């Protein structure tokens, strides 16, 4: 394997890993607050892709405005799902929330098929710029901006959680919801804010994904969301840096498998990683062992 191919696959792996990482951040944030695996998270990405497509194709809007609308739609949808589907079940057994999340995922997929059809729609280019050459290898502007945005998002999210007043409220709610309420923290507002931030990251992820793979389909968020979930588990679900590390690891693993000519096994290897992590290190790379309160 020559150096040019290694660099090419490395960039491809980091680009796809950056998208997984952004989506995994949303999984980790929600799980860290209310212990919910929000399997509808991947389908929020699908909605963002369709909003961007509608904005540019049907309404001929500027790509920047289309990006803003896609992110705003994801934020709105995430908050509405939390209020309508999850809030009434907050005191129910955790399995009820999990089943509801899966139901919301199927609902969004079938609504998209009903409205837009089962076929995929081509999304016009939203981001363009000069390319870069590394060791004689062409690197697209989209790949560079995807990696940079994912790293910047992680840093900003870390600052938000560690330094801001709302971030302190989020950490308090994740530690002990009852005690947080006694201290005057609005649990409902904090959880809604968490869903809004996670959905905004999903919106950014949908835009970057469509830049790399310019099409929107009703089921596009399904496998994307599952791989991001695996990235979150690998990095340590609930950990912000862990989500980034997990995303990059999954992206690079896929790139390596493709580079050796086994691209048909790409998804299988990702699921094998999940099994290995759950068997040998369930807390993930940066996750902490959690104790159940009784």
Buried (B, 14 or more C-beta within 10 A) or exposed (E): EEEEEBBBBBBBBBBBBBBBBBBBBBBBBBBBBBEBBBBBBBBBBBBBBBBBBBBBBEEEBEBEEBBBBBBBBBBBBBBEBBBEBBEEBBEEEEEBBBBBBEEBBEBBBEEBBEEBEEEBBEBEEBBEEEEEEEEEBEBBBBBBBBBEBBBEBBEEBBEBBEEEEBBBBBBBBBEEBEEBBEEEBEBEEBBBBBBBBBBBBBBBBBBBBBBBBBBBBBBBBBEBBBBBBBBBBBBBBBBBBBBBBBBBBBBBBBBBBBBEEEEEBBBEBBEEBBEEBEEEEEBBBBBEEEEEEE
